[in-house]
Amino acid sequence: MSTPTQKHTKSRKNIRRGPRHLKKISLGECPKCKKPIRPHTACAFCGSYKGQAAVKVRVPKSLRKAKKQEKPKK
């Protein structure tokens, strides 16, 4: 393997790397809960897709415990 004989300038390097930039993610709005979601995917918060229930959303254990503690005892 040989070493480069001439230096590549910053502009030449940046021109070469130009197409590799990250693109913005376009976000839509969930029709049910109004949270931002990626297009053509089910909502991670309410589990709906195009206004209908599609995925069963699991509630984390930490939130489940908090709900149980809030309920008053009879």
FINUFI-804079 format. One record per residue (C-alpha): x, y, z; residue in three letters; residue number from 0; chain. Coordinates in Angstrom, 1 decimal, m for minus. Example, Ala and Ser with C-alpha at 12.3 -4.5 7.8 and 13.67 -1.06 7.14 Angstrom:
BEGIN
<pt <12.3, m4.5, 7.8>, 'ALA', 0, 'A'>
<pt <13.7, m1.1, 7.1>, 'SER', 1, 'A'>
END
This chain:
BEGIN
<pt <0.0, 0.0, 0.0>, 'MET', 0, 'A'>
<pt <1.4, 3.4, m0.9>, 'SER', 1, 'A'>
<pt <0.9, 6.7, 0.8>, 'THR', 2, 'A'>
<pt <m0.8, 9.6, m1.0>, 'PRO', 3, 'A'>
<pt <1.6, 11.8, m2.8>, 'THR', 4, 'A'>
<pt <m0.5, 15.0, m2.7>, 'GLN', 5, 'A'>
<pt <m2.9, 16.4, m0.1>, 'LYS', 6, 'A'>
<pt <m6.6, 16.5, m0.8>, 'HIS', 7, 'A'>
<pt <m8.0, 20.0, 0.0>, 'THR', 8, 'A'>
<pt <m10.8, 20.5, 2.5>, 'LYS', 9, 'A'>
<pt <m13.2, 21.5, m0.3>, 'SER', 10, 'A'>
<pt <m12.4, 18.4, m2.4>, 'ARG', 11, 'A'>
<pt <m13.0, 16.2, 0.7>, 'LYS', 12, 'A'>
<pt <m16.3, 18.0, 1.4>, 'ASN', 13, 'A'>
<pt <m17.5, 17.7, m2.2>, 'ILE', 14, 'A'>
<pt <m16.8, 14.0, m2.1>, 'ARG', 15, 'A'>
<pt <m18.7, 13.7, 1.2>, 'ARG', 16, 'A'>
<pt <m21.6, 15.9, 0.2>, 'GLY', 17, 'A'>
<pt <m24.2, 13.3, m0.8>, 'PRO', 18, 'A'>
<pt <m23.7, 11.5, 2.5>, 'ARG', 19, 'A'>
<pt <m25.6, 14.1, 4.6>, 'HIS', 20, 'A'>
<pt <m28.5, 13.2, 6.8>, 'LEU', 21, 'A'>
<pt <m32.0, 14.1, 5.6>, 'LYS', 22, 'A'>
<pt <m34.8, 15.4, 7.8>, 'LYS', 23, 'A'>
<pt <m37.5, 12.9, 8.8>, 'ILE', 24, 'A'>
<pt <m40.9, 14.0, 7.8>, 'SER', 25, 'A'>
<pt <m43.4, 13.6, 10.6>, 'LEU', 26, 'A'>
<pt <m47.2, 13.4, 10.4>, 'GLY', 27, 'A'>
<pt <m49.8, 13.7, 13.1>, 'GLU', 28, 'A'>
<pt <m51.6, 10.8, 14.6>, 'CYS', 29, 'A'>
<pt <m55.4, 11.3, 14.0>, 'PRO', 30, 'A'>
<pt <m56.3, 9.8, 17.3>, 'LYS', 31, 'A'>
<pt <m53.8, 11.2, 19.9>, 'CYS', 32, 'A'>
<pt <m52.3, 14.1, 17.8>, 'LYS', 33, 'A'>
<pt <m48.7, 13.0, 18.6>, 'LYS', 34, 'A'>
<pt <m46.0, 13.2, 15.9>, 'PRO', 35, 'A'>
<pt <m45.4, 9.9, 14.0>, 'ILE', 36, 'A'>
<pt <m43.6, 8.8, 10.9>, 'ARG', 37, 'A'>
<pt <m45.8, 8.3, 7.8>, 'PRO', 38, 'A'>
<pt <m47.1, 4.9, 7.0>, 'HIS', 39, 'A'>
<pt <m46.5, 3.5, 10.5>, 'THR', 40, 'A'>
<pt <m48.7, 2.7, 13.5>, 'ALA', 41, 'A'>
<pt <m48.6, 5.1, 16.4>, 'CYS', 42, 'A'>
<pt <m46.3, 4.0, 19.2>, 'ALA', 43, 'A'>
<pt <m48.4, 5.9, 21.8>, 'PHE', 44, 'A'>
<pt <m52.0, 4.7, 21.1>, 'CYS', 45, 'A'>
<pt <m51.4, 1.9, 18.6>, 'GLY', 46, 'A'>
<pt <m53.7, 3.2, 15.9>, 'SER', 47, 'A'>
<pt <m53.1, 3.3, 12.1>, 'TYR', 48, 'A'>
<pt <m55.3, 5.4, 9.9>, 'LYS', 49, 'A'>
<pt <m57.6, 6.0, 12.8>, 'GLY', 50, 'A'>
<pt <m58.2, 2.3, 13.6>, 'GLN', 51, 'A'>
<pt <m56.7, 0.1, 16.3>, 'ALA', 52, 'A'>
<pt <m53.8, m1.8, 14.8>, 'ALA', 53, 'A'>
<pt <m51.3, m2.6, 17.5>, 'VAL', 54, 'A'>
<pt <m51.7, m3.4, 21.2>, 'LYS', 55, 'A'>
<pt <m49.5, m1.0, 23.1>, 'VAL', 56, 'A'>
<pt <m47.9, m2.3, 26.3>, 'ARG', 57, 'A'>
<pt <m47.7, 0.0, 29.3>, 'VAL', 58, 'A'>
<pt <m44.3, m0.1, 31.1>, 'PRO', 59, 'A'>
<pt <m44.3, m1.7, 34.6>, 'LYS', 60, 'A'>
<pt <m43.3, 1.6, 36.2>, 'SER', 61, 'A'>
<pt <m46.4, 3.3, 34.9>, 'LEU', 62, 'A'>
<pt <m48.6, 0.3, 35.8>, 'ARG', 63, 'A'>
<pt <m47.5, 0.5, 39.4>, 'LYS', 64, 'A'>
<pt <m48.2, 4.2, 39.5>, 'ALA', 65, 'A'>
<pt <m51.7, 3.6, 38.3>, 'LYS', 66, 'A'>
<pt <m52.3, 1.0, 40.9>, 'LYS', 67, 'A'>
<pt <m51.2, 3.3, 43.7>, 'GLN', 68, 'A'>
<pt <m53.5, 6.1, 42.6>, 'GLU', 69, 'A'>
<pt <m56.6, 4.0, 43.0>, 'LYS', 70, 'A'>
<pt <m58.3, 4.5, 46.4>, 'PRO', 71, 'A'>
<pt <m58.8, 1.4, 48.5>, 'LYS', 72, 'A'>
<pt <m62.4, 0.5, 49.6>, 'LYS', 73, 'A'>
END
